[in-house]
């Protein structure tokens, strides 16, 4: 990438937690264009910002990302992101942003039902992944979230002393950079292969299949117009 990334990740409630809905709204508020994290962009401290979240049964995580130009100090941007998060924990999440995030989540949940694939996805997510009885369970839980719920979850989970941070720094090479896996290429073959006897159930795969006798008896006909059929 031609730009660098500063990332700060936090633990969030999982599907099984009664605070899961509040965690969803918290992540939405942190990623809002009206929020303090995005304010780093018009101030010239970041190229862009975002906040994404992922949920699992026993826990979830959310991570703030901020882009910086080549040559800039990504560690400085990490501190700026952490300061934004600590400011929200100290001063609280604005109630109007909470209500806006709730309306967005409820509307988005309804829009996904407009198409058959979307309807199948929301039901699969609700029943098979989250263990709900209906997609409406999440919608009703989100409707009940209050600003105090979001602030309580923020104070419990958005702890900078427990955050995981990363800085991805771009570098110029002057040529395409080859992609390499961790530790080299993968191979599923053993290092020292030896001849072994196949088990009985596998021996038949090496024999040629039997040819089924054909009952077709073709004949040649010469039509009156001279064409062979």
Buried (B, 14 or more C-beta within 10 A) or exposed (E): EEBBBBBBBBBBBBBEBEBBBBBBBBBBBBBBEEBBBBBBBEEEBBBEBEBEBEBEEEBBBBBBBBBBEEEBEBEEBBBBBBEBBEEBBEEBBBEEBBBBBBEBBBEEBEEBBEEEEEEEBBBEBBBEEBEBEEBEBBBEBBEEBBBEBBBBBBEBBBBBEEBEBEBBBBEEEEEEEEEEEEEEEEEEEEEEEEEEEEEEEEEEEEEEEEEEEEEEEEEEEEEEEEEEE
